[in-house]
């Protein structure tokens, strides 16, 4: 019996848990559980199923991650995947007993590690990217204007015509529907930062697609297109605290500012922007902490 069979049993157990089955989370969980199973096997623990897990096994895993210098947030995320597997085999009380505090992984901050990218900063990066790959540059523009994730921007080709109609038609609210490349396959609707600017970007994207064999990023598969996207942005210097995800920060922050200026409460503003980002209105607090920390909390300090 190898660590592979243990990993498979842990993954089967996790799939039986309610919720938590978004595609990206699902893949990350399987990788984390495989690492956990490998650790147990290398450490000499004779564990073959999720039902055999004991407190000492999970404590040893948490201690090993800490010894290797993993951040508290990383340790907490890995432990959460194990709790999901335990929940799937109806060991929730045991899972709850092993809290982050008990395992020395409490206090991890969920505050955003990046900041909104300014228009001036973005233009410098956009010009560098456009010189390497015009299609990737347009994807970045769409990310900033519509709050897209990278994969949503790369896969948006089929939606461009509908987006242009929604943005240009004065009878509509200007919201675009984002379908392809979304996290967990969840469709959402959201407004552009500026309808006129968004329409211009979408028209240029349509023109590029027409001359690019039906693609913005000219690669035959999604995997290759995403690899090309990441290569180009890194080459242009968009990494670390200036990574493309900063464009979602900029989109969220600008809308939070507008909603607050319109008289909406902090909680309502965060809930609204959360839905536009694809997180659902129930994650407003998370949006405050991650995307709106600078705008919402700094505003309250100034107002005080």
WOSULFEN-V501967 format. One record per run of one state. SS is the DSSP state (H for helix, E for strand, - for the rest). FROM is the first residue (numbers start at 0). LEN is the number of residues. If there is no record, write none. Layout:
ss/from/len
SS/FROM/LEN
SS/FROM/LEN
//
This chain:
ss/from/len
-/0/2
H/2/13
-/15/7
H/22/20
-/42/7
H/49/3
-/52/2
H/54/13
-/67/4
H/71/17
-/88/3
H/91/6
-/97/21
H/118/14
-/132/1
H/133/13
-/146/3
H/149/5
-/154/1
H/155/13
-/168/6
E/174/4
-/178/4
H/182/3
-/185/2
E/187/4
-/191/3
H/194/16
-/210/11
H/221/14
-/235/4
H/239/3
-/242/3
H/245/16
-/261/4
H/265/12
-/277/3
H/280/10
-/290/2
H/292/11
-/303/1
//
